[in-house]
């Protein structure tokens, strides 16, 4: 996943591999799993856009998911949709849990 960089930047046609952070998708305020993650740059994750990003990204695309999911989704897409698109690009299945309660895997 890291090879594709920030999914928000990628949706704008930019391949941004700088300052990546792993973002866990949430369901009812809780992490779904470590499988359900996306890479976002610090700008799109925490709102800490670099000077370079501020120059090349139009102000309307300088939206961080930490500032509010509704605003982020309005500009980009729902997190699940971004995740499913990435899974497809990677050639992986995109199983979505039927419940937010996932069983523990026995070792």
N, C-alpha and C positions, 0 to 999 in steps of 0.2 A: 504494500500500500504506500509505503514511503516514497517509492519511485514516482508515483503520480502527484505527490505533493499535496498542497492545500486544495481540498475539493471545492471550496468557494472560489479561489483564484482560478482553478481549472475550468469552472463553469463559465468564467469570463474570458477564457482563451489564454490565460497566463499560466505558465508552469512555474510555480513558486515552490522551491525546495528549501527555502530559508526559514529558520525559526519555527519549525513544525512542532506542534503539540498534539497529543492523542486526545481526542474528545470521545467520551463514552455517551452513547445514546441513552436517553432516559425514558422510562415509562412510569407514570404516576410518581415522578420525582426520584426514582431509583434507577441505578444502572441496570441495563438489561443483562449484559454479560461482557466479557472481555473481547468476544467475537464481534459484537455490535459497536464498532468504533470507527471513527473517521480522523484523518489528519487534517488539522486546520493550522494556518499560520497564527502567530501570536496576535496579529491584527484581527483576524476573523474569529479567533477564539476568545481573546481577552481585551480586545480593543486597543492593543499596543501596536499601531501601524508604524512601520519604519518610514524614514524620510523618503526613501525611494518609492514605497507604496503610496504615500501621500501625493507624490508627483504623478504616478501613472494610473492610479485608481481614481475614477470620478468619485466625488464626495458621496453620491448616493450608494456606492458599493463599499464604502467604509463602514460596514455594519458588523458588529461582533455578536456572536451568539450569546455571550455573557450579558449583553445589554438588553436582551429579550428575544426569545425564540420567535415571537410573532413578527417582529421587525426583520429578523434574519430570514425567515421563511418567505416573507413578502418579497424580498429582494432576490433570493436564491431559489430554494425549494425546501420542502420538508426534509428533515434529516433522514428519515427512512428512505425517501426517494433518492437522495444523494448516495446513501449507503448501498441501495439496491443497484444503482447505476455503476458504482465502483465494483461491486461484486461481479456484475456482468462483464465489465472490462477485464477483470482478473480471471474470468472463466470459472468462478466459484458459485456454489449454490447460495441462495439468499434465504435460508430458513428464518422465519419470523415466529417467535414463540406464541402459542395460543393463550398463554397465561403469563402474567408478570412473575409468577412464582415458578422458578425453574428448579428441577431436581438437582441435587448434588451428584457429581460423578464419583462413583466409588473407585478407589485405587486398589 
